[in-house]
Amino acid sequence: MKPYNKYKNSGIKLIGDIPKHWEIKKIKHVAKIFGRIGYRGYKTTDLVDKGNGAITISPSNMKDYNMDFSNCTYLSWEKYEESPEIKVYNGDILFVKTGSTYGKSSIVSNLNEKATINPQSIVIKEIKCNNELLWYIIKSKGVQFQVEETVVGGTIPTISQEKINNYKFPLTSDKNEQTQIANYLDKKTTQIDQTIIQKEKLIELYEEEKKAIINQAVTKGLNKNVKLKSSGIDRLGDIPELWELKKLKHCSIINNEQLSEKTDDDYQIRYIDIGSINNQILQKKTEVLLFKNAPSRARRIVKQGDTIVSTVRTYLKAILHIDFEDNNLIASTGFAVVSPLTKYFINKFLYFLLSSELIINEVVSKSVGVSYPAINSVVFSNIVVWIPSTKEQTQIVRHIEEQSERINKAVTKAKKEIELIKEYRQALIFEAVTGKIDVREEAI
């Protein structure tokens, strides 16, 4: 992509030179911003059911290049009408000024209902330049750098409206040129996003393949010619003739050890809660706590070789194999800690068995409750499992691990490619909105 013919110094180090006919502007020069502050605030009692009020848009409704209104809260009509300046319409720009997603922005589209904002965001209106271009400018690293420079607060980060009003950026006054840049970025980012979507779908296929490999191996074994017998369990069907069937409580130890209420207050633990696990991976470091500061549910003692299975909020399917040594590892009582009896299981096979779709689905189906479904410990311990010989278990585990390693490498590669594509998209936006590249002919 070729540059413009003539440039000048923008006076802003991060931005550098800009086309000679462009100027440095501030948000307040090209638009007005409005937030839900002061009397415009609302209480939980002002929230109503769908159909009885207007959407109150939250940061979760703001997606990267779109709006998602599938999960909304609603504000009473009275409260909605009280603040007409923060009513939201298609073409407005939303910007998160408070909370963990500060700096996030979205241009409003596909809005078919009356809407307003919640206190975390501002709405940018009365835009005097191309509104899509302004949105790309706000997303660019030039403005996002200023976001990071102006955010304050540790626990709840926030940015004042005054600071946002003074964010600087280069802009051409030529409306036709503004539209050309916006159209170019629309076209290119759409192409880039389609590539990302394809790679994300590829990752999903890899994950489904891994699940299928595990399910096939732990329910049928590796020998395709083995003689089968009926398991007597509809969900399982036939199994290899020599495999045993037993209730989980007869071939493993469940919740064997627990911290006493008399534990020393200063005893240090490493705590795992259900929110720590996703896709059978520990997503964050275990939280180090003193016993006196730990939640009352931090009681299950976990050791290397155990498998922990969530027995509350079972829809989360939080399962983890403890393949590392830690003498102070404690899990929430929302988990069942399952330790294999070596007579029946090697620990990694038991983990693969418990994480198979058949077992997971049975745990979920036998859970009771709507908002907080849980499976009774007795019901859980009575789940029937199937047991190959330990020699065959070793072969199955080796097979699953080899196939998983192949798939994990492919997933890692795809994720890295997605990150690189996103970096390219961000760089492209920055170069276009700062005039480093002349996209006018390309847009046409």
C-alpha positions, 0 to 999 in steps of 0.5 A: 500500500502506497503512502500519501505524497506529503507528510508533516509532524503530528507533534505526538510521538506515538503517531509520528508523521501524518498526511500534510492536509490532516489535523490533530483533533480531540474527541470533544472537537468531533462529538459529544459524550454522555454518561450515566452519572449523578441523577442519571444513576439507577437502582436494582429496583429500577430493573424490570422484565423484558417488555416492561422497559428499555435495554440497558446496554452493558459491556458484555453486549459489546462484541469486538465488531458487533453488538449482541443483544441476546442477554440483556437487562431492562430499565423501567420506561420511567427511568429510561425517559428521565435521561434522553441524552443517554438514549442509544441509537444505531450509529452511536459509539459506546465506550467502557469507562469503568470496570475490567473492560475499560477502553472497550468500544463498539459501534451500535448496530442491529438495535431494534429496541429502545436502549440506554447505557449502564453506569460503566459506559458512555455513549458518543453522539452528535458525531461530526465526522464519519462515525465508523471511522471515529470508532476505528480511531478509538479502537486503534493503538493511538487512542488505546495508549491514551486509555492506559495513560488516563485510567485510575483506580486499582480495584475498580479502574475508571476513566473520567469523561474529561480525559476521554474528551481530550483524547487526541488523534489525526483526522482528515477534514475531507468527508469523502476521504473519511468514508473511503478509509472507513469503507476500506477498514470495513472490507479488510477487517471483515476478511480478517474476521472471517479468517479468524472464525475459520481458524476458531472453527478448526480449533473446535473440530480438533477439540471434538476429535480429541473427545471422540478419541477419548470416548472411543478408547475408554468405552471400546478399547483399542482392539477393533476385533475384540469380542464384545458383551452387553454392558446392560447399560443403555448409554454404554452399549457393548463393551469388551468381554473381559472388562468388569463393571463396578460402582465407582465407590467399589473401585475408588476412594471418594473424598478420603481426606478433609481439613479439620475445623481445628486446623491451625489458622496460619496453615497455608493452603493452595486453593482450587475452586470450580471457577479455576478450571475450564476445558479440564485445564487449571486456568489460573494459579492456585490461590495461596491462602491462610486457613483463617482467610479461606472460604468455608468450602475450602476443605477437600485434601487433594493429592497427586494422582487424584481426579477432582470432579465438580458435583455442584454447577455440574453444567460447567463440567469442571474436571481436573487430573492432579498430575503435580505434587503439592502437599497443601492443595485443597479443593472446594467441597463443590468437588468430589475427590476421586482416588483410584484403588490400584487394584482396579485403575491406574490414575490417568485412565480413571481421569480419562474415564471420568472426563468421558462424555458418557460419565459427564452426561450422567453426572449432569443428568443426575444433578438436581436444581435449576440455577445451582444444579448438584449431584448428591454424593451418594448418587455420584458414588453409585455411578457404574464404571467399566474396568479394563485390565491395568495392562490395557489401561496403560495402552489406552492412556498411551494412545490417548496421550499420543493423539492428544499431543498431536491435536494440542500442537495443532490447536496451539499453532492455530491459536498462535495464528489467530493472535498474529492475525489480530496483531495484523488487524490492529496494525492495519487499523493504526496505519489507516487511521494515522495516514501511514497508508493511502487507502483511497484508491483501494477503497474505490 
